[in-house]
Amino acid sequence: MEVLEAEEAKKHEVHRTSAAAFVEGGIQESCDDACSICLEEFTESDPSTVTNCKHEFHLQCILEWCQRSSECPMCLHPISLKDPTSQELFEAVEQERKFRTAPSRNATIFHHPSLGDFELQHVCLPSAL
């Protein structure tokens, strides 16, 4: 009987450390040093990056997130990073995401007799200051 109770307690503990439990607030307090996207702890070699809405993520995690969305995964506010270098990376990822999702308005299709059709995208680059 005690063995069954111990197994049930262990199963319950595993459930509490799942991503769903984290998001639902089940263990939020004990994971304040962890990225809310990957749930891994922040380390010296992989520190946190703070958003203007005060949420912390690994830089790689939030950049990957930004390939799909420009909103904070925790509060859905528009993402902006406090660190200027991180913000530059974020803006580059955001620009790429917008480019990939935008309809191809500025394109020219060339036809090569043996190689087929090629589409040339016209991209406007920001002017250098």
C-alpha positions as CSV (number, residue, x, y, z in Angstrom):
1,M,0.0,0.0,0.0
2,E,2.8,2.4,0.9
3,V,4.5,1.7,-2.4
4,L,1.4,2.7,-4.3
5,E,1.1,5.9,-2.3
6,A,4.8,6.7,-3.0
7,E,4.3,6.2,-6.8
8,E,1.2,8.4,-6.8
9,A,3.1,11.2,-5.0
10,K,5.9,10.9,-7.5
11,K,3.5,11.1,-10.4
12,H,1.9,14.2,-8.8
13,E,5.4,15.8,-8.5
14,V,6.2,15.2,-12.1
15,H,2.9,16.8,-13.1
16,R,3.7,19.9,-11.0
17,T,6.9,20.5,-13.0
18,S,5.3,20.3,-16.4
19,A,5.1,23.3,-18.7
20,A,1.3,23.4,-18.2
21,A,1.7,23.6,-14.4
22,F,4.2,26.4,-14.9
23,V,2.0,28.4,-17.1
24,E,-1.0,27.8,-14.9
25,G,1.0,29.2,-12.0
26,G,1.4,25.9,-10.3
27,I,5.1,26.4,-9.6
28,Q,5.7,30.0,-10.9
29,E,7.3,31.1,-7.6
30,S,9.9,28.3,-7.6
31,C,10.8,29.0,-11.2
32,D,11.5,32.7,-11.2
33,D,15.0,32.0,-12.4
34,A,13.8,30.1,-15.5
35,C,12.8,31.1,-19.0
36,S,9.0,31.0,-19.5
37,I,9.4,29.6,-23.0
38,C,11.8,26.7,-22.5
39,L,11.5,26.4,-18.7
40,E,15.3,26.0,-18.4
41,E,17.1,28.0,-15.7
42,F,19.1,31.1,-16.6
43,T,22.8,30.6,-16.3
44,E,26.0,32.7,-16.6
45,S,26.5,31.3,-20.1
46,D,22.8,31.7,-21.0
47,P,21.5,34.7,-19.1
48,S,18.1,36.2,-19.2
49,T,17.0,39.0,-21.5
50,V,14.3,41.4,-20.1
51,T,11.4,42.8,-22.1
52,N,9.9,46.2,-21.5
53,C,6.9,44.4,-20.0
54,K,9.4,43.0,-17.4
55,H,9.3,39.3,-18.5
56,E,12.6,37.4,-18.7
57,F,13.5,34.9,-21.4
58,H,16.7,33.4,-22.9
59,L,17.6,35.6,-25.9
60,Q,17.6,32.7,-28.3
61,C,14.1,31.6,-27.0
62,I,12.5,35.0,-27.4
63,L,14.2,35.5,-30.9
64,E,12.7,32.1,-32.0
65,W,9.3,33.2,-30.5
66,C,9.5,36.4,-32.5
67,Q,9.7,34.5,-35.7
68,R,6.1,33.5,-35.1
69,S,4.7,36.4,-33.1
70,S,5.6,40.0,-32.1
71,E,3.7,39.7,-28.8
72,C,5.0,38.7,-25.5
73,P,4.2,35.1,-24.8
74,M,3.3,36.0,-21.2
75,C,1.2,39.1,-21.4
76,L,0.6,39.6,-25.2
77,H,2.0,43.2,-25.2
78,P,4.2,44.1,-28.2
79,I,7.7,42.8,-27.6
80,S,10.5,45.3,-27.0
81,L,13.8,44.3,-25.3
82,K,15.6,46.6,-22.8
83,D,19.1,45.7,-23.9
84,P,20.0,47.8,-27.1
85,T,22.0,45.0,-28.7
86,S,19.2,42.4,-28.1
87,Q,16.7,44.9,-29.4
88,E,18.7,45.2,-32.7
89,L,18.6,41.4,-33.1
90,F,14.9,41.4,-32.3
91,E,14.2,44.1,-34.9
92,A,16.2,42.1,-37.6
93,V,14.1,38.9,-36.8
94,E,10.9,41.0,-36.8
95,Q,11.8,42.5,-40.2
96,E,12.5,39.0,-41.6
97,R,9.2,37.7,-40.2
98,K,7.3,40.5,-41.8
99,F,9.1,40.0,-45.1
100,R,8.3,36.3,-45.1
101,T,4.6,36.9,-44.4
102,A,4.1,39.9,-46.7
103,P,2.6,39.2,-50.1
104,S,5.0,39.4,-52.9
105,R,4.2,42.8,-54.4
106,N,7.6,43.8,-55.7
107,A,8.7,40.8,-57.7
108,T,9.7,40.1,-61.2
109,I,9.5,36.7,-62.8
110,F,12.1,35.8,-65.4
111,H,11.8,32.8,-67.7
112,H,14.9,30.8,-68.7
113,P,14.3,28.4,-71.6
114,S,16.0,25.4,-69.9
115,L,16.0,26.2,-66.2
116,G,12.4,27.5,-65.9
117,D,11.0,30.4,-64.0
118,F,12.9,32.6,-61.5
119,E,11.3,35.1,-59.2
120,L,13.4,38.1,-58.2
121,Q,12.3,39.9,-55.1
122,H,12.8,43.7,-54.9
123,V,13.9,44.6,-51.4
124,C,14.1,48.1,-50.1
125,L,17.0,48.5,-47.6
126,P,17.0,51.2,-45.0
127,S,19.4,54.0,-45.9
128,A,22.6,54.1,-43.9
129,L,22.9,57.0,-41.5
